[in-house]
Amino acid sequence: MRFAIATYDRYLGIFEAFCHAGWVPMKLFTVPLRDPQFGDQRASIALAEQKGASIQLSRMSQQDIAALGSDGCEVLVVAGYDWKVPQCSPPVKHAINFHPSPLPVGRGAYPLPRAILENHSTWGVTCHRLTAQIDAGEILAAEHFPLRADECHESLDLRVQIAAKRLAERVARNFAELWRLAVPQGDGTYWPKITLADKLMDFSRPIDDLLRHMRAYGRTGSLANVAGVWHIVKHAAGWREAHGHPAGTVIHTYARALVVAVADGYLSILDSEVVPPHLAAQITAIQQGR
Protein backbone atom coordinates (compact mmCIF):
# COMPACT_ATOMS: atom_id res chain seq x y z
CA MET A 1 0.00 0.00 0.00
CA ARG A 2 1.20 3.51 -0.83
CA PHE A 3 0.49 5.86 2.06
CA ALA A 4 1.04 9.32 3.45
CA ILE A 5 1.25 10.02 7.16
CA ALA A 6 0.56 13.09 9.30
CA THR A 7 2.33 12.74 12.63
CA TYR A 8 5.33 13.64 14.80
CA ASP A 9 7.71 11.73 17.05
CA ARG A 10 5.24 10.88 19.81
CA TYR A 11 3.72 8.41 17.34
CA LEU A 12 6.86 7.43 15.48
CA GLY A 13 6.01 3.80 16.31
CA ILE A 14 2.93 4.02 14.08
CA PHE A 15 5.04 5.27 11.17
CA GLU A 16 7.57 2.49 11.77
CA ALA A 17 4.86 -0.18 11.98
CA PHE A 18 3.44 0.62 8.54
CA CYS A 19 6.91 0.71 7.01
CA HIS A 20 7.85 -2.62 8.64
CA ALA A 21 4.68 -4.14 7.19
CA GLY A 22 5.91 -3.27 3.70
CA TRP A 23 3.79 -0.20 3.09
CA VAL A 24 5.49 2.48 0.98
CA PRO A 25 5.51 6.01 2.47
CA MET A 26 5.02 8.76 -0.09
CA LYS A 27 4.84 11.83 2.13
CA LEU A 28 5.19 12.94 5.75
CA PHE A 29 3.10 15.85 6.99
CA THR A 30 4.47 17.04 10.31
CA VAL A 31 4.56 20.11 12.52
CA PRO A 32 7.15 22.78 13.34
CA LEU A 33 9.71 21.82 15.97
CA ARG A 34 8.23 21.24 19.42
CA ASP A 35 9.77 21.53 22.86
CA PRO A 36 12.13 18.52 22.96
CA GLN A 37 10.90 17.77 26.49
CA PHE A 38 7.58 16.72 25.00
CA GLY A 39 8.81 15.38 21.66
CA ASP A 40 9.50 16.84 18.25
CA GLN A 41 9.57 15.67 14.64
CA ARG A 42 13.24 14.95 13.93
CA ALA A 43 13.02 11.15 14.13
CA SER A 44 9.93 11.14 11.90
CA ILE A 45 11.71 13.32 9.35
CA ALA A 46 14.75 11.02 9.45
CA LEU A 47 12.58 7.98 8.76
CA ALA A 48 10.81 9.76 5.90
CA GLU A 49 14.16 10.73 4.37
CA GLN A 50 15.43 7.17 4.73
CA LYS A 51 12.37 5.86 2.89
CA GLY A 52 12.52 8.51 0.15
CA ALA A 53 9.25 10.20 1.17
CA SER A 54 8.72 13.93 0.76
CA ILE A 55 8.25 16.11 3.85
CA GLN A 56 5.94 19.04 4.54
CA LEU A 57 5.95 21.18 7.70
CA SER A 58 3.26 23.63 6.60
CA ARG A 59 -0.43 22.95 7.16
CA MET A 60 -1.99 20.30 4.95
CA SER A 61 -4.33 21.78 2.33
CA GLN A 62 -7.01 20.47 0.01
CA GLN A 63 -4.52 20.89 -2.82
CA ASP A 64 -2.11 18.58 -0.98
CA ILE A 65 -4.84 15.94 -0.73
CA ALA A 66 -5.55 16.28 -4.46
CA ALA A 67 -1.84 15.85 -5.22
CA LEU A 68 -1.70 12.69 -3.09
CA GLY A 69 -4.58 11.25 -5.06
CA SER A 70 -2.95 12.10 -8.38
CA ASP A 71 0.29 10.43 -7.23
CA GLY A 72 -1.47 7.17 -6.34
CA CYS A 73 -1.67 7.47 -2.56
CA GLU A 74 -4.06 4.82 -1.26
CA VAL A 75 -4.23 5.66 2.47
CA LEU A 76 -3.68 8.74 4.60
CA VAL A 77 -2.67 7.83 8.17
CA VAL A 78 -3.10 10.49 10.87
CA ALA A 79 -1.72 10.34 14.43
CA GLY A 80 -1.32 13.41 16.62
CA TYR A 81 -1.44 15.98 13.80
CA ASP A 82 -2.13 19.45 15.22
CA TRP A 83 -4.24 20.76 12.36
CA LYS A 84 -7.62 19.67 11.02
CA VAL A 85 -7.19 17.42 7.98
CA PRO A 86 -9.10 18.46 4.83
CA GLN A 87 -11.70 16.24 3.17
CA CYS A 88 -9.86 13.20 1.83
CA SER A 89 -12.25 10.97 -0.11
CA PRO A 90 -12.10 11.51 -2.98
CA PRO A 91 -9.30 11.69 -4.15
CA VAL A 92 -7.59 9.58 -1.43
CA LYS A 93 -9.84 6.57 -0.95
CA HIS A 94 -8.89 5.68 2.63
CA ALA A 95 -8.06 7.93 5.60
CA ILE A 96 -7.59 6.71 9.17
CA ASN A 97 -6.76 8.30 12.51
CA PHE A 98 -5.11 6.83 15.61
CA HIS A 99 -6.76 8.45 18.64
CA PRO A 100 -5.39 8.12 22.21
CA SER A 101 -8.62 7.03 23.87
CA PRO A 102 -11.01 4.05 23.89
CA LEU A 103 -13.52 5.64 21.54
CA PRO A 104 -16.30 6.65 21.66
CA VAL A 105 -15.11 7.86 25.09
CA GLY A 106 -12.70 10.80 25.06
CA ARG A 107 -13.08 12.38 21.65
CA GLY A 108 -11.06 15.58 21.39
CA ALA A 109 -7.55 16.95 21.07
CA TYR A 110 -5.80 15.48 24.11
CA PRO A 111 -7.82 13.27 26.49
CA LEU A 112 -5.00 11.78 28.61
CA PRO A 113 -5.15 14.17 31.61
CA ARG A 114 -8.90 13.73 31.99
CA ALA A 115 -8.52 9.94 31.93
CA ILE A 116 -6.52 10.31 35.16
CA LEU A 117 -8.65 13.09 36.65
CA GLU A 118 -11.78 10.94 36.22
CA ASN A 119 -9.98 7.90 37.64
CA HIS A 120 -10.70 5.59 34.69
CA SER A 121 -9.76 1.98 35.38
CA THR A 122 -8.95 1.16 31.73
CA TRP A 123 -7.76 3.14 28.73
CA GLY A 124 -6.80 2.54 25.13
CA VAL A 125 -5.99 3.65 21.60
CA THR A 126 -8.43 3.49 18.70
CA CYS A 127 -7.95 3.41 14.93
CA HIS A 128 -10.97 4.85 13.14
CA ARG A 129 -11.98 6.15 9.75
CA LEU A 130 -11.28 9.86 9.37
CA THR A 131 -14.53 11.78 8.88
CA ALA A 132 -15.68 15.40 9.01
CA GLN A 133 -16.93 14.87 12.58
CA ILE A 134 -13.98 14.90 15.01
CA ASP A 135 -12.93 11.42 16.19
CA ALA A 136 -16.33 9.96 15.30
CA GLY A 137 -15.58 7.72 12.30
CA GLU A 138 -16.16 3.97 12.17
CA ILE A 139 -13.73 1.94 14.27
CA LEU A 140 -11.30 -0.43 12.55
CA ALA A 141 -9.59 -1.75 15.70
CA ALA A 142 -8.52 -0.78 19.21
CA GLU A 143 -6.02 -1.68 21.92
CA HIS A 144 -7.08 -1.52 25.58
CA PHE A 145 -5.11 -1.79 28.82
CA PRO A 146 -5.77 -1.37 32.58
CA LEU A 147 -4.72 1.76 34.43
CA ARG A 148 -2.98 1.78 37.79
CA ALA A 149 -4.43 3.72 40.68
CA ASP A 150 -1.27 5.86 40.69
CA GLU A 151 -1.09 6.34 36.89
CA CYS A 152 0.56 9.61 35.87
CA HIS A 153 0.63 11.65 32.68
CA GLU A 154 4.07 10.41 31.65
CA SER A 155 3.35 6.71 32.25
CA LEU A 156 0.00 6.91 30.44
CA ASP A 157 1.57 8.79 27.53
CA LEU A 158 4.24 6.10 27.11
CA ARG A 159 1.71 3.28 27.43
CA VAL A 160 -0.45 4.92 24.75
CA GLN A 161 2.57 5.18 22.43
CA ILE A 162 3.40 1.50 22.89
CA ALA A 163 -0.22 0.41 22.44
CA ALA A 164 -0.50 2.60 19.34
CA LYS A 165 2.43 0.82 17.72
CA ARG A 166 0.90 -2.59 18.49
CA LEU A 167 -2.38 -1.41 17.04
CA ALA A 168 -0.70 -0.02 13.92
CA GLU A 169 1.03 -3.35 13.32
CA ARG A 170 -2.33 -5.11 13.41
CA VAL A 171 -4.01 -2.53 11.17
CA ALA A 172 -1.19 -2.61 8.62
CA ARG A 173 -1.33 -6.42 8.35
CA ASN A 174 -5.11 -6.63 8.02
CA PHE A 175 -6.08 -3.27 6.56
CA ALA A 176 -8.50 -4.33 3.82
CA GLU A 177 -10.55 -6.55 6.12
CA LEU A 178 -10.56 -4.09 9.03
CA TRP A 179 -11.62 -1.25 6.74
CA ARG A 180 -14.44 -3.37 5.30
CA LEU A 181 -15.68 -4.45 8.74
CA ALA A 182 -15.32 -1.06 10.48
CA VAL A 183 -18.00 -0.56 13.14
CA PRO A 184 -19.94 2.69 13.76
CA GLN A 185 -19.18 4.31 17.11
CA GLY A 186 -22.63 5.42 18.15
CA ASP A 187 -23.00 8.07 20.85
CA GLY A 188 -19.78 9.27 22.46
CA THR A 189 -18.26 11.94 24.67
CA TYR A 190 -16.25 14.92 23.44
CA TRP A 191 -13.61 16.31 25.83
CA PRO A 192 -12.65 19.92 25.03
CA LYS A 193 -9.06 21.05 24.64
CA ILE A 194 -7.20 21.65 27.92
CA THR A 195 -7.17 25.30 29.02
CA LEU A 196 -5.15 27.28 31.56
CA ALA A 197 -8.19 27.24 33.83
CA ASP A 198 -8.11 23.43 33.88
CA LYS A 199 -4.54 23.49 35.17
CA LEU A 200 -5.18 25.76 38.17
CA MET A 201 -4.64 24.08 41.54
CA ASP A 202 -6.90 24.83 44.51
CA PHE A 203 -5.14 24.34 47.86
CA SER A 204 -8.51 24.17 49.64
CA ARG A 205 -9.00 20.74 48.05
CA PRO A 206 -8.02 17.45 49.78
CA ILE A 207 -4.47 16.21 49.20
CA ASP A 208 -5.64 13.17 47.20
CA ASP A 209 -7.41 15.45 44.70
CA LEU A 210 -4.33 17.64 44.36
CA LEU A 211 -2.00 14.68 43.84
CA ARG A 212 -4.35 13.29 41.18
CA HIS A 213 -4.29 16.71 39.50
CA MET A 214 -0.48 16.63 39.56
CA ARG A 215 -0.41 13.11 38.08
CA ALA A 216 -2.86 14.14 35.35
CA TYR A 217 -0.72 16.99 34.03
CA GLY A 218 2.69 15.70 35.07
CA ARG A 219 5.65 17.57 33.65
CA THR A 220 3.44 19.57 31.32
CA GLY A 221 2.80 21.52 34.51
CA SER A 222 0.02 22.50 36.90
CA LEU A 223 -0.48 26.11 37.96
CA ALA A 224 -0.37 27.12 41.62
CA ASN A 225 -0.38 30.44 43.44
CA VAL A 226 2.24 30.14 46.19
CA ALA A 227 2.53 33.15 48.51
CA GLY A 228 1.12 35.44 45.84
CA VAL A 229 3.38 34.20 43.05
CA TRP A 230 2.18 31.89 40.27
CA HIS A 231 4.28 28.79 39.70
CA ILE A 232 4.32 26.08 37.04
CA VAL A 233 4.49 22.95 39.19
CA LYS A 234 6.04 19.91 37.48
CA HIS A 235 6.60 17.55 40.40
CA ALA A 236 5.07 17.34 43.88
CA ALA A 237 4.37 14.93 46.71
CA GLY A 238 2.09 15.12 49.70
CA TRP A 239 0.53 13.53 52.73
CA ARG A 240 -2.46 13.74 55.04
CA GLU A 241 -1.90 15.42 58.39
CA ALA A 242 -4.14 17.39 60.73
CA HIS A 243 -3.11 21.03 61.09
CA GLY A 244 -4.46 24.50 61.79
CA HIS A 245 -2.87 26.40 58.90
CA PRO A 246 -5.03 28.22 56.34
CA ALA A 247 -4.99 26.48 52.96
CA GLY A 248 -2.21 27.84 50.76
CA THR A 249 0.12 28.79 53.61
CA VAL A 250 3.78 27.99 52.99
CA ILE A 251 4.82 26.26 56.23
CA HIS A 252 8.31 25.08 55.30
CA THR A 253 11.03 25.59 52.68
CA TYR A 254 14.21 23.66 51.95
CA ALA A 255 16.45 24.29 48.92
CA ARG A 256 13.89 24.57 46.09
CA ALA A 257 11.16 22.63 47.91
CA LEU A 258 8.07 24.40 49.26
CA VAL A 259 5.61 22.75 51.66
CA VAL A 260 2.11 24.20 51.40
CA ALA A 261 -0.89 23.55 53.66
CA VAL A 262 -3.95 22.07 51.96
CA ALA A 263 -7.38 21.04 53.25
CA ASP A 264 -6.33 17.83 55.02
CA GLY A 265 -2.54 17.78 54.88
CA TYR A 266 0.47 19.17 53.05
CA LEU A 267 1.62 19.40 49.45
CA SER A 268 5.38 19.53 48.92
CA ILE A 269 6.26 21.29 45.67
CA LEU A 270 9.54 19.74 44.56
CA ASP A 271 10.05 21.09 41.03
CA SER A 272 8.54 24.36 39.87
CA GLU A 273 9.32 27.61 38.12
CA VAL A 274 7.77 31.05 38.31
CA VAL A 275 5.42 31.68 35.41
CA PRO A 276 6.42 34.41 32.92
CA PRO A 277 4.58 37.75 33.24
CA HIS A 278 2.39 37.27 30.16
CA LEU A 279 1.12 33.93 31.50
CA ALA A 280 0.53 35.39 34.97
CA ALA A 281 -1.59 38.09 33.34
CA GLN A 282 -3.67 35.46 31.53
CA ILE A 283 -4.23 33.54 34.77
CA THR A 284 -5.32 36.71 36.54
CA ALA A 285 -7.77 37.47 33.73
CA ILE A 286 -9.22 33.95 34.04
CA GLN A 287 -9.72 34.37 37.79
CA GLN A 288 -11.42 37.73 37.25
CA GLY A 289 -13.73 36.18 34.67
CA ARG A 290 -12.47 38.12 31.71
KETOR-580665 format. One record per residue (C-alpha): residue in one letter; x negated, y negated, z. Coordinates in Angstrom, 2 decimals, decimal comma. Each point is the difference from the previous one (the first is absolute). Layout:
// residues N
 residuo       X       Y       Z
       A       X       Y       Z
...
END
This chain:
// residues 290
 residuo       X       Y       Z
       M    0,00    0,00    0,00
       R   -1,20   -3,51   -0,83
       F    0,71   -2,35    2,89
       A   -0,55   -3,46    1,39
       I   -0,21   -0,70    3,71
       A    0,69   -3,07    2,14
       T   -1,77    0,35    3,33
       Y   -3,00   -0,90    2,17
       D   -2,38    1,91    2,25
       R    2,47    0,85    2,76
       Y    1,52    2,47   -2,47
       L   -3,14    0,98   -1,86
       G    0,85    3,63    0,83
       I    3,08   -0,22   -2,23
       F   -2,11   -1,25   -2,91
       E   -2,53    2,78    0,60
       A    2,71    2,67    0,21
       F    1,42   -0,80   -3,44
       C   -3,47   -0,09   -1,53
       H   -0,94    3,33    1,63
       A    3,17    1,52   -1,45
       G   -1,23   -0,87   -3,49
       W    2,12   -3,07   -0,61
       V   -1,70   -2,68   -2,11
       P   -0,02   -3,53    1,49
       M    0,49   -2,75   -2,56
       K    0,18   -3,07    2,22
       L   -0,35   -1,11    3,62
       F    2,09   -2,91    1,24
       T   -1,37   -1,19    3,32
       V   -0,09   -3,07    2,21
       P   -2,59   -2,67    0,82
       L   -2,56    0,96    2,63
       R    1,48    0,58    3,45
       D   -1,54   -0,29    3,44
       P   -2,36    3,01    0,10
       Q    1,23    0,75    3,53
       F    3,32    1,05   -1,49
       G   -1,23    1,34   -3,34
       D   -0,69   -1,46   -3,41
       Q   -0,07    1,17   -3,61
       R   -3,67    0,72   -0,71
       A    0,22    3,80    0,20
       S    3,09    0,01   -2,23
       I   -1,78   -2,18   -2,55
       A   -3,04    2,30    0,10
       L    2,17    3,04   -0,69
       A    1,77   -1,78   -2,86
       E   -3,35   -0,97   -1,53
       Q   -1,27    3,56    0,36
       K    3,06    1,31   -1,84
       G   -0,15   -2,65   -2,74
       A    3,27   -1,69    1,02
       S    0,53   -3,73   -0,41
       I    0,47   -2,18    3,09
       Q    2,31   -2,93    0,69
       L   -0,01   -2,14    3,16
       S    2,69   -2,45   -1,10
       R    3,69    0,68    0,56
       M    1,56    2,65   -2,21
       S    2,34   -1,48   -2,62
       Q    2,68    1,31   -2,32
       Q   -2,49   -0,42   -2,83
       D   -2,41    2,31    1,84
       I    2,73    2,64    0,25
       A    0,71   -0,34   -3,73
       A   -3,71    0,43   -0,76
       L   -0,14    3,16    2,13
       G    2,88    1,44   -1,97
       S   -1,63   -0,85   -3,32
       D   -3,24    1,67    1,15
       G    1,76    3,26    0,89
       C    0,20   -0,30    3,78
       E    2,39    2,65    1,30
       V    0,17   -0,84    3,73
       L   -0,55   -3,08    2,13
       V   -1,01    0,91    3,57
       V    0,43   -2,66    2,70
       A   -1,38    0,15    3,56
       G   -0,40   -3,07    2,19
       Y    0,12   -2,57   -2,82
       D    0,69   -3,47    1,42
       W    2,11   -1,31   -2,86
       K    3,38    1,09   -1,34
       V   -0,43    2,25   -3,04
       P    1,91   -1,04   -3,15
       Q    2,60    2,22   -1,66
       C   -1,84    3,04   -1,34
       S    2,39    2,23   -1,94
       P   -0,15   -0,54   -2,87
       P   -2,80   -0,18   -1,17
       V   -1,71    2,11    2,72
       K    2,25    3,01    0,48
       H   -0,95    0,89    3,58
       A   -0,83   -2,25    2,97
       I   -0,47    1,22    3,57
       N   -0,83   -1,59    3,34
       F   -1,65    1,47    3,10
       H    1,65   -1,62    3,03
       P   -1,37    0,33    3,57
       S    3,23    1,09    1,66
       P    2,39    2,98    0,02
       L    2,51   -1,59   -2,35
       P    2,78   -1,01    0,12
       V   -1,19   -1,21    3,43
       G   -2,41   -2,94   -0,03
       R    0,38   -1,58   -3,41
       G   -2,02   -3,20   -0,26
       A   -3,51   -1,37   -0,32
       Y   -1,75    1,47    3,04
       P    2,02    2,21    2,38
       L   -2,82    1,49    2,12
       P    0,15   -2,39    3,00
       R    3,75    0,44    0,38
       A   -0,38    3,79   -0,06
       I   -2,00   -0,37    3,23
       L    2,13   -2,78    1,49
       E    3,13    2,15   -0,43
       N   -1,80    3,04    1,42
       H    0,72    2,31   -2,95
       S   -0,94    3,61    0,69
       T   -0,81    0,82   -3,65
       W   -1,19   -1,98   -3,00
       G   -0,96    0,60   -3,60
       V   -0,81   -1,11   -3,53
       T    2,44    0,16   -2,90
       C   -0,48    0,08   -3,77
       H    3,02   -1,44   -1,79
       R    1,01   -1,30   -3,39
       L   -0,70   -3,71   -0,38
       T    3,25   -1,92   -0,49
       A    1,15   -3,62    0,13
       Q    1,25    0,53    3,57
       I   -2,95   -0,03    2,43
       D   -1,05    3,48    1,18
       A    3,40    1,46   -0,89
       G   -0,75    2,24   -3,00
       E    0,58    3,75   -0,13
       I   -2,43    2,03    2,10
       L   -2,43    2,37   -1,72
       A   -1,71    1,32    3,15
       A   -1,07   -0,97    3,51
       E   -2,50    0,90    2,71
       H    1,06   -0,16    3,66
       F   -1,97    0,27    3,24
       P    0,66   -0,42    3,76
       L   -1,05   -3,13    1,85
       R   -1,74   -0,02    3,36
       A    1,45   -1,94    2,89
       D   -3,16   -2,14    0,01
       E   -0,18   -0,48   -3,80
       C   -1,65   -3,27   -1,02
       H   -0,07   -2,04   -3,19
       E   -3,44    1,24   -1,03
       S    0,72    3,70    0,60
       L    3,35   -0,20   -1,81
       D   -1,57   -1,88   -2,91
       L   -2,67    2,69   -0,42
       R    2,53    2,82    0,32
       V    2,16   -1,64   -2,68
       Q   -3,02   -0,26   -2,32
       I   -0,83    3,68    0,46
       A    3,62    1,09   -0,45
       A    0,28   -2,19   -3,10
       K   -2,93    1,78   -1,62
       R    1,53    3,41    0,77
       L    3,28   -1,18   -1,45
       A   -1,68   -1,39   -3,12
       E   -1,73    3,33   -0,60
       R    3,36    1,76    0,09
       V    1,68   -2,58   -2,24
       A   -2,82    0,08   -2,55
       R    0,14    3,81   -0,27
       N    3,78    0,21   -0,33
       F    0,97   -3,36   -1,46
       A    2,42    1,06   -2,74
       E    2,05    2,22    2,30
       L    0,01   -2,46    2,91
       W    1,06   -2,84   -2,29
       R    2,82    2,12   -1,44
       L    1,24    1,08    3,44
       A   -0,36   -3,39    1,74
       V    2,68   -0,50    2,66
       P    1,94   -3,25    0,62
       Q   -0,76   -1,62    3,35
       G    3,45   -1,11    1,04
       D    0,37   -2,65    2,70
       G   -3,22   -1,20    1,61
       T   -1,52   -2,67    2,21
       Y   -2,01   -2,98   -1,23
       W   -2,64   -1,39    2,39
       P   -0,96   -3,61   -0,80
       K   -3,59   -1,13   -0,39
       I   -1,86   -0,60    3,28
       T   -0,03   -3,65    1,10
       L   -2,02   -1,98    2,54
       A    3,04    0,04    2,27
       D   -0,08    3,81    0,05
       K   -3,57   -0,06    1,29
       L    0,64   -2,27    3,00
       M   -0,54    1,68    3,37
       D    2,26   -0,75    2,97
       F   -1,76    0,49    3,35
       S    3,37    0,17    1,78
       R    0,49    3,43   -1,59
       P   -0,98    3,29    1,73
       I   -3,55    1,24   -0,58
       D    1,17    3,04   -2,00
       D    1,77   -2,28   -2,50
       L   -3,08   -2,19   -0,34
       L   -2,33    2,96   -0,52
       R    2,35    1,39   -2,66
       H   -0,06   -3,42   -1,68
       M   -3,81    0,08    0,06
       R   -0,07    3,52   -1,48
       A    2,45   -1,03   -2,73
       Y   -2,14   -2,85   -1,32
       G   -3,41    1,29    1,04
       R   -2,96   -1,87   -1,42
       T    2,21   -2,00   -2,33
       G    0,64   -1,95    3,19
       S    2,78   -0,98    2,39
       L    0,50   -3,61    1,06
       A   -0,11   -1,01    3,66
       N    0,01   -3,32    1,82
       V   -2,62    0,30    2,75
       A   -0,29   -3,01    2,32
       G    1,41   -2,29   -2,67
       V   -2,26    1,24   -2,79
       W    1,20    2,31   -2,78
       H   -2,10    3,10   -0,57
       I   -0,04    2,71   -2,66
       V   -0,17    3,13    2,15
       K   -1,55    3,04   -1,71
       H   -0,56    2,36    2,92
       A    1,53    0,21    3,48
       A    0,70    2,41    2,83
       G    2,28   -0,19    2,99
       W    1,56    1,59    3,03
       R    2,99   -0,21    2,31
       E   -0,56   -1,68    3,35
       A    2,24   -1,97    2,34
       H   -1,03   -3,64    0,36
       G    1,35   -3,47    0,70
       H   -1,59   -1,90   -2,89
       P    2,16   -1,82   -2,56
       A   -0,04    1,74   -3,38
       G   -2,78   -1,36   -2,20
       T   -2,33   -0,95    2,85
       V   -3,66    0,80   -0,62
       I   -1,04    1,73    3,24
       H   -3,49    1,18   -0,93
       T   -2,72   -0,51   -2,62
       Y   -3,18    1,93   -0,73
       A   -2,24   -0,63   -3,03
       R    2,56   -0,28   -2,83
       A    2,73    1,94    1,82
       L    3,09   -1,77    1,35
       V    2,46    1,65    2,40
       V    3,50   -1,45   -0,26
       A    3,00    0,65    2,26
       V    3,06    1,48   -1,70
       A    3,43    1,03    1,29
       D   -1,05    3,21    1,77
       G   -3,79    0,05   -0,14
       Y   -3,01   -1,39   -1,83
       L   -1,15   -0,23   -3,60
       S   -3,76   -0,13   -0,53
       I   -0,88   -1,76   -3,25
       L   -3,28    1,55   -1,11
       D   -0,51   -1,35   -3,53
       S    1,51   -3,27   -1,16
       E   -0,78   -3,25   -1,75
       V    1,55   -3,44    0,19
       V    2,35   -0,63   -2,90
       P   -1,00   -2,73   -2,49
       P    1,84   -3,34    0,32
       H    2,19    0,48   -3,08
       L    1,27    3,34    1,34
       A    0,59   -1,46    3,47
       A    2,12   -2,70   -1,63
       Q    2,08    2,63   -1,81
       I    0,56    1,92    3,24
       T    1,09   -3,17    1,77
       A    2,45   -0,76   -2,81
       I    1,45    3,52    0,31
       Q    0,50   -0,42    3,75
       Q    1,70   -3,36   -0,54
       G    2,31    1,55   -2,58
       R   -1,26   -1,94   -2,96
END
